[in-house]
Amino acid sequence: MARHAGLILPLFSGASRASWGIGEFPDLDPLAAWMATAGCDRLMLLPLGTMAPDQASPYSAQSAMALDPIYIAAEAMEDFVRAGAIPALSETARRHLAAARASPRVAHRAVRAAKREAVGLGFVHFLRHEWEPLTVRAAAFAQYIARERWWLDDYALFEALSDSMPSLSWREWPEPLRDRDPRASTDCRTRRSP
């Protein structure tokens, strides 16, 4: 029987010098290279699902499918770079980023605040320069949405409802929403925000 050696870790522990104070998906490449030199051929990561606001435990994931944007390498996002990258962030977001990078521990709130703005900037750029003019990249994104609709629609609705009731657990939502009444869900999906 072949023997194997490896690591088990939360991705946030695999931060590189390029990361924003937390391990990010691209940090897996240098980690894998280092592991190979050490004779390791297995890597097990703790869950990567979207964590609730103010959560830091990878076991507090709100979805088995959605990956937490806290692990995105913002500077590897084409649309964030085209939107101006770090200089385009607000002063507050740049302060959060500096604090996250300087912290000896993962400063989850600071990382999340900086990345939320970075992803938002990138998405606005994508909407204006890809989605609205119906580019090839927009078509690829539309295909992804169609292919993953089986879970993505419900997840997006859950996130929108969570954002609209930030002080409440889903268990405290109005009963029709909490119990996933189809009519209440449809009403929420079709309602336009003011």
Backbone as ProteinMPNN parsed JSONL, in Angstrom:
{"seq_chain_A": "MARHAGLILPLFSGASRASWGIGEFPDLDPLAAWMATAGCDRLMLLPLGTMAPDQASPYSAQSAMALDPIYIAAEAMEDFVRAGAIPALSETARRHLAAARASPRVAHRAVRAAKREAVGLGFVHFLRHEWEPLTVRAAAFAQYIARERWWLDDYALFEALSDSMPSLSWREWPEPLRDRDPRASTDCRTRRSP", "coords_chain_A": {"N_chain_A": [[0.845, -1.178, 0.0], [0.583, 2.179, -0.901], [2.105, 4.969, 0.668], [1.172, 8.173, 1.888], [1.699, 11.666, 2.395], [0.709, 14.737, 3.861], [-0.997, 17.912, 4.268], [-3.402, 19.441, 6.421], [-5.387, 22.2, 6.567], [-6.849, 25.421, 7.313], [-7.715, 27.585, 4.663], [-7.25, 30.257, 5.217], [-4.949, 30.221, 6.704], [-2.916, 29.938, 4.949], [-1.631, 32.2, 3.918], [0.081, 34.39, 1.673], [2.794, 36.695, 0.89], [1.695, 38.377, -0.964], [-0.997, 38.375, -0.511], [-4.077, 39.677, 0.9], [-3.894, 39.8, 3.734], [-4.953, 37.393, 4.422], [-5.17, 33.924, 3.613], [-5.484, 33.155, 0.173], [-7.137, 31.981, -2.841], [-5.167, 31.853, -5.029], [-2.885, 31.51, -3.469], [-2.598, 28.862, -3.067], [-1.034, 27.727, -5.06], [1.847, 28.37, -4.607], [1.974, 27.122, -2.119], [1.418, 24.442, -2.739], [3.66, 23.896, -4.322], [5.715, 24.165, -2.418], [4.932, 22.092, -0.696], [5.393, 19.868, -2.329], [8.184, 19.85, -2.477], [8.673, 19.092, 0.082], [7.868, 16.52, 0.118], [5.2, 16.008, 0.266], [1.977, 14.97, -0.828], [-0.687, 15.41, -0.616], [-3.392, 17.603, 0.138], [-5.63, 18.896, 2.325], [-8.266, 21.038, 2.719], [-9.928, 23.094, 5.093], [-13.476, 23.827, 5.302], [-14.642, 26.057, 2.695], [-16.808, 27.62, 2.351], [-19.197, 30.358, 2.109], [-19.076, 32.491, 4.799], [-21.079, 33.674, 7.505], [-21.712, 37.172, 8.204], [-19.374, 38.653, 10.461], [-18.383, 36.233, 11.272], [-15.76, 33.856, 11.717], [-15.121, 31.264, 11.641], [-14.484, 28.487, 9.617], [-16.367, 26.559, 9.671], [-18.803, 27.721, 9.867], [-20.241, 28.03, 7.583], [-22.585, 29.299, 5.21], [-23.466, 28.103, 2.977], [-23.207, 25.134, 1.079], [-22.252, 25.206, -1.404], [-21.442, 27.784, -2.365], [-18.492, 29.68, -2.565], [-16.533, 31.502, -0.237], [-16.14, 34.943, -0.719], [-14.064, 36.135, 0.634], [-11.748, 34.813, 0.206], [-10.943, 35.414, -2.333], [-8.52, 36.624, -4.544], [-8.159, 39.793, -4.912], [-6.55, 41.452, -6.513], [-6.037, 39.819, -8.631], [-8.306, 39.814, -10.041], [-9.578, 40.637, -13.055], [-11.462, 42.679, -13.676], [-11.468, 44.279, -11.385], [-8.86, 45.266, -11.438], [-8.965, 46.693, -13.852], [-10.774, 48.609, -13.074], [-9.278, 50.272, -11.583], [-7.948, 49.227, -9.423], [-6.221, 48.965, -6.26], [-5.725, 51.79, -5.739], [-8.223, 52.816, -6.471], [-9.913, 52.154, -4.457], [-11.845, 53.205, -1.609], [-10.727, 55.503, 0.939], [-11.242, 54.44, 3.441], [-11.465, 51.669, 2.877], [-8.857, 51.192, 1.986], [-7.49, 51.677, 4.363], [-8.505, 49.55, 5.878], [-7.413, 47.436, 4.414], [-4.634, 47.898, 4.784], [-4.494, 47.539, 7.56], [-5.263, 44.853, 7.736], [-3.191, 43.57, 6.355], [-1.05, 44.208, 8.008], [-1.622, 42.984, 10.396], [-0.828, 40.51, 12.861], [-2.456, 38.353, 13.088], [-5.279, 36.882, 11.383], [-7.291, 39.408, 10.366], [-10.319, 39.346, 10.203], [-12.645, 41.038, 9.89], [-11.569, 43.417, 8.814], [-10.338, 42.428, 6.472], [-12.607, 41.414, 5.162], [-14.116, 43.771, 4.798], [-12.452, 45.312, 3.087], [-12.241, 43.573, 0.882], [-14.904, 43.269, 0.144], [-15.526, 45.788, -0.87], [-13.66, 45.863, -2.974], [-14.448, 43.684, -4.619], [-16.974, 44.617, -5.236], [-16.335, 46.977, -6.723], [-15.073, 45.775, -8.906], [-17.221, 44.276, -9.91], [-19.084, 46.246, -10.651], [-17.616, 47.458, -12.698], [-17.505, 45.266, -14.453], [-20.27, 44.993, -15.048], [-20.774, 47.408, -16.447], [-18.897, 47.374, -18.574], [-18.911, 44.866, -19.706], [-21.291, 43.253, -19.257], [-23.515, 44.984, -19.916], [-22.846, 45.762, -22.646], [-23.034, 43.251, -23.733], [-20.874, 41.302, -24.076], [-18.5, 38.673, -24.947], [-17.459, 37.688, -22.558], [-19.572, 38.364, -20.845], [-21.533, 36.678, -21.853], [-20.422, 34.209, -21.163], [-20.607, 34.401, -18.388], [-23.39, 34.518, -18.126], [-24.003, 31.944, -19.025], [-22.837, 30.467, -16.963], [-24.511, 31.27, -14.82], [-26.97, 30.198, -15.714], [-26.312, 27.461, -15.821], [-25.739, 26.914, -13.115], [-28.044, 27.532, -11.8], [-29.65, 25.846, -10.289], [-28.818, 25.879, -7.647], [-27.883, 28.445, -7.225], [-29.871, 30.474, -7.498], [-31.495, 30.212, -5.164], [-29.536, 30.616, -3.223], [-28.685, 33.256, -3.791], [-31.065, 34.61, -3.224], [-31.292, 34.036, -0.483], [-28.98, 35.389, 0.478], [-29.638, 38.039, -0.245], [-31.927, 38.439, 1.318], [-30.799, 38.101, 3.851], [-29.088, 40.326, 3.894], [-31.02, 42.301, 3.914], [-32.173, 42.04, 6.362], [-30.243, 42.37, 8.574], [-29.85, 42.101, 11.334], [-31.115, 39.859, 12.127], [-31.348, 36.338, 12.593], [-31.88, 33.752, 10.173], [-33.782, 32.126, 11.226], [-35.421, 33.828, 12.572], [-36.751, 35.277, 10.704], [-39.668, 36.589, 8.937], [-42.377, 34.33, 9.042], [-43.36, 33.14, 6.499], [-41.106, 33.503, 4.821], [-39.059, 32.351, 6.308], [-39.909, 29.703, 6.357], [-39.769, 29.053, 3.744], [-41.914, 29.519, 1.939], [-43.32, 29.143, -1.205], [-44.721, 31.239, -2.576], [-44.033, 33.549, -1.113], [-41.273, 33.541, -1.544], [-41.171, 33.883, -4.337], [-42.364, 36.414, -4.528], [-40.377, 37.958, -3.257], [-38.231, 37.543, -5.011], [-39.085, 38.891, -7.294], [-39.511, 41.478, -6.536], [-38.504, 44.798, -6.791], [-35.79, 46.726, -5.619], [-35.975, 49.917, -3.914]], "CA_chain_A": [[0.0, 0.0, 0.0], [1.351, 3.412, -0.994], [1.947, 5.913, 1.777], [1.044, 9.556, 1.474], [1.852, 12.671, 3.445], [0.087, 15.976, 3.431], [-1.389, 18.923, 5.237], [-4.793, 19.861, 6.547], [-5.351, 23.543, 7.118], [-7.809, 26.377, 6.761], [-7.051, 28.395, 3.646], [-6.792, 31.53, 5.77], [-3.612, 30.037, 7.269], [-1.931, 29.8, 3.872], [-1.422, 33.525, 3.323], [1.375, 34.738, 1.092], [3.087, 38.131, 1.011], [0.85, 39.115, -1.91], [-2.407, 38.332, -0.113], [-4.637, 40.807, 1.655], [-3.982, 39.476, 5.151], [-5.618, 36.1, 4.583], [-4.88, 33.026, 2.502], [-6.377, 33.333, -0.971], [-7.064, 30.851, -3.766], [-3.865, 31.732, -5.709], [-1.836, 31.115, -2.525], [-2.475, 27.409, -3.096], [0.056, 27.342, -5.977], [3.147, 28.261, -3.924], [1.868, 26.128, -1.046], [1.562, 23.117, -3.359], [5.064, 23.748, -4.727], [6.484, 23.909, -1.199], [4.582, 20.756, -0.217], [6.057, 18.878, -3.179], [9.591, 19.767, -2.066], [8.7, 18.433, 1.39], [7.415, 15.142, -0.043], [3.754, 15.905, 0.515], [1.18, 14.848, -2.043], [-2.108, 15.581, -0.269], [-3.763, 18.828, 0.838], [-7.043, 18.956, 2.679], [-8.614, 22.355, 3.224], [-11.162, 23.217, 5.85], [-14.514, 24.355, 4.407], [-14.399, 27.339, 2.046], [-18.109, 28.221, 2.086], [-19.459, 31.726, 2.548], [-19.358, 32.62, 6.229], [-21.977, 34.765, 7.892], [-20.975, 38.346, 8.689], [-18.802, 38.567, 11.808], [-17.946, 34.87, 11.565], [-14.407, 33.557, 11.282], [-14.954, 29.818, 11.603], [-14.849, 27.898, 8.33], [-17.499, 25.649, 9.882], [-20.039, 28.492, 9.958], [-20.627, 28.302, 6.197], [-24.01, 29.455, 4.931], [-23.761, 27.366, 1.757], [-22.291, 24.053, 0.746], [-21.832, 25.408, -2.786], [-20.822, 29.088, -2.607], [-17.197, 29.925, -1.946], [-16.507, 32.799, 0.416], [-15.328, 35.918, -1.443], [-12.921, 36.578, 1.432], [-10.572, 34.106, -0.299], [-10.623, 35.884, -3.681], [-7.37, 37.532, -4.669], [-8.742, 40.937, -5.625], [-5.644, 41.968, -7.538], [-6.061, 38.895, -9.756], [-9.591, 40.002, -10.717], [-9.4, 41.512, -14.212], [-12.321, 43.859, -13.631], [-10.992, 45.146, -10.303], [-7.659, 45.933, -11.946], [-9.404, 47.681, -14.854], [-11.506, 49.677, -12.372], [-8.311, 51.128, -10.897], [-7.268, 48.446, -8.383], [-6.17, 49.506, -4.892], [-5.936, 53.242, -5.678], [-9.634, 53.144, -6.668], [-10.644, 51.881, -3.216], [-12.032, 54.343, -0.713], [-9.707, 55.63, 1.99], [-11.603, 53.477, 4.499], [-11.089, 50.327, 2.429], [-7.387, 51.11, 1.978], [-7.082, 51.529, 5.77], [-8.806, 48.158, 6.251], [-6.413, 46.589, 3.763], [-3.352, 48.082, 5.49], [-4.617, 46.899, 8.881], [-5.287, 43.397, 7.534], [-1.841, 43.118, 5.977], [-0.121, 44.418, 9.123], [-2.033, 42.22, 11.573], [-0.176, 39.203, 13.02], [-3.536, 37.364, 12.962], [-6.235, 37.248, 10.337], [-8.241, 40.444, 10.794], [-11.436, 39.005, 9.321], [-13.512, 42.186, 9.567], [-10.833, 44.322, 7.927], [-10.208, 41.755, 5.18], [-13.936, 41.344, 4.537], [-14.514, 45.116, 4.376], [-11.653, 45.686, 1.918], [-12.577, 42.715, -0.259], [-16.281, 43.55, -0.286], [-15.461, 46.956, -1.75], [-12.903, 45.503, -4.178], [-15.314, 42.862, -5.467], [-18.02, 45.519, -5.725], [-15.767, 47.793, -7.796], [-14.879, 44.905, -10.057], [-18.508, 43.888, -10.476], [-19.641, 47.424, -11.343], [-16.867, 47.561, -13.952], [-17.979, 44.17, -15.311], [-21.607, 45.329, -15.537], [-20.709, 48.5, -17.426], [-18.034, 47.134, -19.727], [-19.086, 43.513, -20.239], [-22.683, 42.808, -19.222], [-24.387, 45.877, -20.689], [-22.609, 45.638, -24.085], [-23.234, 41.842, -24.123], [-19.617, 40.765, -24.591], [-18.282, 37.235, -24.818], [-17.34, 37.402, -21.116], [-20.926, 38.426, -20.29], [-22.213, 35.442, -22.269], [-19.882, 33.121, -20.327], [-21.2, 34.563, -17.055], [-24.8, 34.114, -18.257], [-24.006, 30.476, -19.091], [-22.585, 29.993, -15.596], [-25.742, 31.476, -14.044], [-27.958, 29.221, -16.17], [-25.87, 26.116, -15.432], [-25.749, 26.758, -11.664], [-29.313, 28.051, -11.29], [-30.24, 24.88, -9.366], [-28.507, 26.298, -6.27], [-27.519, 29.856, -7.188], [-31.047, 31.319, -7.271], [-31.859, 30.18, -3.738], [-28.451, 31.224, -2.455], [-28.753, 34.704, -3.994], [-32.226, 35.09, -2.467], [-30.915, 33.974, 0.929], [-28.039, 36.485, 0.756], [-30.37, 39.307, -0.324], [-32.774, 38.529, 2.514], [-29.899, 38.309, 4.994], [-28.656, 41.73, 3.853], [-32.145, 43.189, 4.225], [-32.503, 41.859, 7.783], [-28.925, 42.017, 9.093], [-29.809, 41.823, 12.771], [-31.909, 38.664, 12.398], [-31.017, 35.018, 12.072], [-32.939, 33.314, 9.264], [-34.825, 31.502, 12.058], [-36.265, 34.915, 13.07], [-37.386, 35.953, 9.578], [-41.116, 36.359, 8.874], [-42.65, 32.901, 8.863], [-43.382, 32.64, 5.111], [-39.742, 33.452, 4.29], [-38.312, 31.365, 7.097], [-40.356, 28.355, 5.997], [-39.594, 28.928, 2.294], [-43.184, 29.497, 1.221], [-43.014, 29.477, -2.603], [-45.269, 32.541, -2.962], [-43.206, 34.582, -0.482], [-39.981, 33.55, -2.247], [-41.395, 34.493, -5.65], [-42.572, 37.854, -4.319], [-39.075, 38.568, -2.973], [-37.402, 37.493, -6.213], [-39.551, 39.826, -8.318], [-39.583, 42.828, -5.979], [-37.381, 45.681, -7.099], [-35.422, 47.595, -4.493], [-36.258, 51.309, -4.23]], "C_chain_A": [[0.889, 1.24, 0.0], [1.065, 4.306, 0.202], [1.933, 7.326, 1.219], [1.256, 10.467, 2.68], [1.222, 13.962, 2.936], [-0.211, 16.92, 4.573], [-2.903, 19.046, 5.268], [-4.743, 21.239, 7.199], [-6.519, 24.361, 6.593], [-7.066, 27.246, 5.753], [-6.542, 29.707, 4.226], [-5.407, 31.426, 6.386], [-2.527, 29.946, 6.206], [-1.616, 31.11, 3.184], [-0.005, 33.677, 2.773], [1.63, 36.23, 1.3], [2.194, 38.97, 0.102], [-0.601, 39.217, -1.445], [-2.795, 39.546, 0.725], [-4.861, 40.418, 3.109], [-4.68, 38.171, 5.458], [-5.2, 35.224, 3.409], [-5.933, 33.178, 1.411], [-6.187, 32.174, -1.944], [-5.724, 30.754, -4.499], [-2.712, 31.348, -4.775], [-1.649, 29.595, -2.491], [-1.339, 26.959, -4.011], [1.413, 27.286, -5.276], [3.122, 27.261, -2.771], [2.063, 24.721, -1.601], [3.002, 22.874, -3.795], [5.941, 23.443, -3.515], [6.208, 22.501, -0.68], [5.294, 19.677, -1.028], [7.521, 18.729, -2.793], [9.73, 19.059, -0.723], [8.211, 16.987, 1.313], [5.936, 14.935, 0.232], [3.007, 15.815, -0.812], [-0.324, 14.948, -1.784], [-2.291, 16.905, 0.462], [-5.263, 18.779, 1.088], [-7.3, 20.324, 3.302], [-9.871, 22.272, 4.07], [-12.2, 23.859, 4.939], [-14.22, 25.777, 3.933], [-15.694, 28.101, 1.776], [-18.245, 29.609, 2.671], [-19.838, 31.74, 4.019], [-20.307, 33.786, 6.462], [-21.142, 35.969, 8.324], [-20.547, 38.159, 10.145], [-18.441, 37.146, 12.225], [-16.532, 34.677, 11.033], [-14.179, 32.056, 11.169], [-15.355, 29.273, 10.241], [-16.033, 26.931, 8.452], [-18.822, 26.39, 10.021], [-20.578, 28.827, 8.564], [-22.146, 28.352, 6.043], [-24.43, 28.662, 3.696], [-22.734, 26.259, 1.585], [-21.695, 24.255, -0.643], [-21.03, 26.698, -2.995], [-19.504, 29.21, -1.858], [-17.182, 31.339, -1.382], [-15.609, 33.762, -0.354], [-14.125, 36.432, -0.656], [-11.621, 35.931, 0.933], [-10.186, 34.51, -1.726], [-9.402, 36.793, -3.612], [-7.828, 38.694, -5.538], [-7.846, 41.416, -6.756], [-5.476, 41.01, -8.718], [-7.376, 38.993, -10.533], [-9.422, 41.054, -11.82], [-10.223, 42.797, -14.098], [-11.962, 44.8, -12.484], [-9.772, 45.934, -10.764], [-8.054, 47.02, -12.938], [-10.162, 48.845, -14.225], [-10.565, 50.595, -11.592], [-7.57, 50.458, -9.769], [-7.253, 49.178, -7.04], [-6.341, 51.026, -4.849], [-7.403, 53.658, -5.853], [-10.481, 52.867, -5.424], [-10.81, 53.168, -2.412], [-10.9, 54.368, 0.317], [-9.975, 54.617, 3.103], [-11.184, 52.069, 4.108], [-9.574, 50.16, 2.4], [-6.846, 50.992, 3.403], [-7.35, 50.098, 6.251], [-7.761, 47.213, 5.661], [-5.067, 46.691, 4.47], [-3.382, 47.402, 6.852], [-4.585, 45.385, 8.743], [-3.899, 42.863, 7.21], [-0.852, 43.237, 7.135], [-0.431, 43.531, 10.329], [-1.297, 40.882, 11.664], [-1.182, 38.043, 12.934], [-4.429, 37.78, 11.802], [-7.243, 38.226, 10.934], [-9.468, 40.325, 9.881], [-12.303, 40.203, 8.932], [-12.83, 43.133, 8.587], [-10.693, 43.707, 6.534], [-11.549, 41.775, 4.451], [-14.37, 42.721, 4.027], [-13.752, 45.536, 3.116], [-12.048, 44.865, 0.696], [-13.986, 42.963, -0.758], [-16.283, 44.751, -1.235], [-14.741, 46.622, -3.051], [-13.755, 44.684, -5.14], [-16.437, 43.713, -6.046], [-17.537, 46.4, -6.864], [-15.589, 46.977, -9.066], [-16.189, 44.537, -10.723], [-19.163, 45.052, -11.211], [-18.934, 47.612, -12.688], [-17.339, 46.49, -14.931], [-19.354, 44.5, -15.889], [-21.543, 46.361, -16.661], [-19.992, 48.115, -18.716], [-18.173, 45.75, -20.347], [-20.568, 43.146, -20.359], [-23.578, 43.668, -20.108], [-24.101, 45.812, -22.191], [-22.692, 44.19, -24.609], [-21.99, 41.231, -24.771], [-19.562, 39.248, -24.433], [-18.154, 36.851, -23.338], [-18.705, 37.437, -20.439], [-21.694, 37.162, -20.638], [-21.723, 34.248, -21.443], [-20.466, 33.185, -18.921], [-22.672, 34.142, -17.081], [-24.92, 32.596, -18.331], [-23.764, 29.876, -17.715], [-23.851, 30.116, -14.75], [-26.789, 30.435, -14.421], [-27.593, 27.809, -15.707], [-26.008, 25.874, -13.923], [-27.035, 27.237, -11.001], [-29.915, 27.142, -10.204], [-29.914, 25.197, -7.908], [-28.318, 27.81, -6.159], [-28.716, 30.77, -6.921], [-31.427, 31.378, -5.796], [-30.786, 30.832, -2.872], [-28.492, 32.743, -2.573], [-29.931, 35.295, -3.224], [-31.905, 35.097, -0.968], [-29.99, 35.131, 1.303], [-28.746, 37.839, 0.726], [-31.254, 39.495, 0.898], [-31.927, 38.769, 3.757], [-29.43, 39.755, 5.054], [-29.778, 42.675, 4.247], [-32.58, 43.096, 5.689], [-31.233, 41.484, 8.548], [-28.886, 41.652, 10.576], [-30.547, 40.53, 13.129], [-31.264, 37.408, 11.831], [-32.145, 34.611, 11.128], [-34.086, 32.665, 10.046], [-35.832, 32.534, 12.584], [-36.955, 35.688, 11.942], [-38.9, 35.756, 9.645], [-41.401, 34.92, 8.433], [-42.686, 32.438, 7.406], [-41.979, 32.562, 4.486], [-38.92, 32.395, 5.007], [-38.631, 29.945, 6.643], [-40.333, 28.097, 4.495], [-40.911, 28.724, 1.551], [-42.92, 29.935, -0.223], [-43.533, 30.859, -3.033], [-44.423, 33.673, -2.38], [-41.847, 34.685, -1.181], [-40.11, 34.215, -3.61], [-41.595, 35.991, -5.535], [-41.243, 38.558, -4.067], [-38.191, 38.605, -4.218], [-37.794, 38.568, -7.232], [-39.645, 41.266, -7.827], [-38.327, 43.6, -6.331], [-37.078, 46.533, -5.884], [-35.666, 49.041, -4.899], [-35.058, 52.048, -4.774]], "O_chain_A": [[1.826, 1.345, 0.792], [-0.065, 4.387, 0.684], [2.587, 7.632, 0.222], [1.021, 10.08, 3.825], [1.209, 14.236, 1.735], [0.265, 16.744, 5.695], [-3.588, 18.79, 4.278], [-4.131, 21.417, 8.252], [-7.105, 24.038, 5.56], [-5.909, 27.602, 5.974], [-5.516, 30.222, 3.781], [-4.746, 32.447, 6.575], [-1.342, 29.884, 6.534], [-1.357, 31.127, 1.981], [0.963, 33.162, 3.334], [0.776, 36.941, 1.828], [1.965, 40.149, 0.374], [-1.351, 40.06, -1.939], [-1.952, 40.317, 1.185], [-5.93, 40.688, 3.657], [-4.968, 37.871, 6.616], [-4.907, 35.733, 2.327], [-7.123, 33.314, 1.695], [-5.184, 31.464, -1.876], [-5.177, 29.655, -4.588], [-1.665, 30.905, -5.247], [-0.66, 29.1, -1.951], [-0.737, 25.914, -3.767], [2.079, 26.253, -5.336], [4.134, 26.623, -2.479], [2.779, 23.907, -1.017], [3.512, 21.763, -3.652], [6.807, 22.569, -3.574], [7.13, 21.794, -0.272], [5.748, 18.68, -0.467], [8.05, 17.618, -2.78], [10.781, 18.493, -0.423], [8.147, 16.302, 2.334], [5.483, 13.805, 0.411], [3.35, 16.487, -1.785], [-1.132, 14.604, -2.647], [-1.468, 17.288, 1.294], [-6.056, 18.636, 0.157], [-6.652, 20.719, 4.271], [-10.768, 21.475, 3.794], [-11.836, 24.391, 3.89], [-13.637, 26.586, 4.655], [-15.692, 29.103, 1.061], [-17.524, 29.995, 3.591], [-20.796, 31.087, 4.435], [-20.325, 34.756, 5.704], [-20.001, 35.812, 8.758], [-21.275, 37.577, 10.95], [-18.216, 36.886, 13.407], [-16.155, 35.265, 10.02], [-13.148, 31.624, 10.653], [-16.449, 29.563, 9.758], [-16.625, 26.537, 7.447], [-19.855, 25.767, 10.266], [-21.297, 29.813, 8.399], [-22.883, 27.572, 6.646], [-25.621, 28.56, 3.401], [-21.556, 26.423, 1.901], [-20.748, 23.566, -1.023], [-20.042, 26.696, -3.729], [-19.412, 28.887, -0.673], [-17.747, 32.259, -1.972], [-14.448, 33.448, -0.618], [-13.256, 37.096, -1.222], [-10.53, 36.434, 1.2], [-9.205, 34.0, -2.267], [-9.284, 37.627, -2.714], [-7.876, 38.581, -6.763], [-8.331, 41.75, -7.838], [-4.834, 41.363, -9.708], [-7.543, 38.335, -11.56], [-9.155, 42.222, -11.537], [-9.722, 43.882, -14.396], [-12.141, 46.011, -12.611], [-9.667, 47.133, -10.507], [-7.542, 48.138, -12.877], [-10.188, 49.943, -14.78], [-11.006, 51.584, -11.006], [-6.651, 51.049, -9.201], [-8.178, 49.928, -6.73], [-7.058, 51.515, -3.977], [-7.785, 54.747, -5.424], [-11.632, 53.296, -5.346], [-10.011, 54.097, -2.528], [-10.212, 53.37, 0.527], [-9.047, 54.013, 3.64], [-10.607, 51.349, 4.923], [-9.062, 49.098, 2.753], [-5.86, 50.292, 3.635], [-6.524, 49.508, 6.947], [-7.286, 46.301, 6.337], [-4.427, 45.672, 4.728], [-2.409, 46.763, 7.252], [-3.948, 44.703, 9.547], [-3.485, 41.828, 7.732], [0.087, 42.446, 7.229], [0.425, 43.352, 11.195], [-1.153, 40.19, 10.656], [-0.794, 36.892, 12.732], [-4.336, 38.902, 11.306], [-7.952, 37.903, 11.887], [-9.634, 41.086, 8.928], [-12.652, 40.359, 7.762], [-13.455, 43.597, 7.633], [-10.903, 44.387, 5.529], [-11.618, 42.111, 3.269], [-14.931, 42.824, 2.936], [-14.353, 46.061, 2.179], [-12.174, 45.405, -0.403], [-14.241, 42.876, -1.959], [-16.951, 44.736, -2.269], [-15.168, 47.056, -4.121], [-13.779, 44.958, -6.34], [-16.81, 43.552, -7.208], [-18.237, 46.562, -7.864], [-15.913, 47.433, -10.162], [-16.276, 44.488, -11.95], [-19.738, 44.86, -12.283], [-19.58, 47.893, -13.697], [-17.55, 46.777, -16.11], [-19.584, 44.31, -17.083], [-22.184, 46.2, -17.699], [-20.42, 48.482, -19.81], [-17.607, 45.491, -21.41], [-21.036, 42.774, -21.435], [-24.311, 43.149, -20.949], [-25.056, 45.806, -22.968], [-22.448, 43.942, -25.789], [-22.054, 40.706, -25.882], [-20.46, 38.631, -23.86], [-18.674, 35.819, -22.913], [-18.972, 36.628, -19.55], [-22.427, 36.632, -19.804], [-22.513, 33.382, -21.068], [-20.783, 32.154, -18.328], [-23.144, 33.481, -16.156], [-25.845, 32.022, -17.756], [-24.405, 28.894, -17.338], [-24.222, 29.178, -14.044], [-27.426, 29.852, -13.544], [-28.455, 27.054, -15.256], [-26.35, 24.77, -13.497], [-27.105, 27.336, -9.775], [-30.609, 27.621, -9.308], [-30.672, 24.814, -7.018], [-28.57, 28.388, -5.102], [-28.584, 31.748, -6.185], [-31.653, 32.456, -5.245], [-31.099, 31.521, -1.901], [-28.352, 33.446, -1.573], [-29.807, 36.368, -2.634], [-32.217, 36.062, -0.27], [-30.191, 35.781, 2.329], [-28.486, 38.692, 1.574], [-31.322, 40.592, 1.454], [-32.305, 39.559, 4.622], [-29.377, 40.349, 6.131], [-29.533, 43.724, 4.841], [-33.276, 43.979, 6.19], [-31.155, 40.392, 9.113], [-27.969, 40.958, 11.017], [-30.599, 40.149, 14.298], [-30.708, 37.419, 10.732], [-33.269, 35.091, 11.281], [-35.227, 32.654, 9.583], [-36.942, 32.185, 12.986], [-37.67, 36.655, 12.206], [-39.372, 34.853, 10.336], [-40.73, 34.381, 7.552], [-42.081, 31.412, 7.097], [-41.702, 31.65, 3.706], [-38.178, 31.639, 4.382], [-37.746, 29.093, 6.556], [-40.812, 27.066, 4.024], [-41.018, 27.881, 0.661], [-42.347, 31.003, -0.438], [-42.854, 31.569, -3.775], [-44.127, 34.646, -3.073], [-41.332, 35.784, -1.385], [-39.26, 35.018, -3.996], [-41.066, 36.757, -6.341], [-41.005, 39.639, -4.604], [-37.486, 39.586, -4.452], [-36.94, 39.092, -7.947], [-39.84, 42.179, -8.629], [-37.215, 43.095, -6.181], [-37.986, 47.007, -5.201], [-35.581, 49.376, -6.081], [-35.153, 53.235, -5.085]]}, "name": "protein", "num_of_chains": 1, "seq": "MARHAGLILPLFSGASRASWGIGEFPDLDPLAAWMATAGCDRLMLLPLGTMAPDQASPYSAQSAMALDPIYIAAEAMEDFVRAGAIPALSETARRHLAAARASPRVAHRAVRAAKREAVGLGFVHFLRHEWEPLTVRAAAFAQYIARERWWLDDYALFEALSDSMPSLSWREWPEPLRDRDPRASTDCRTRRSP"}
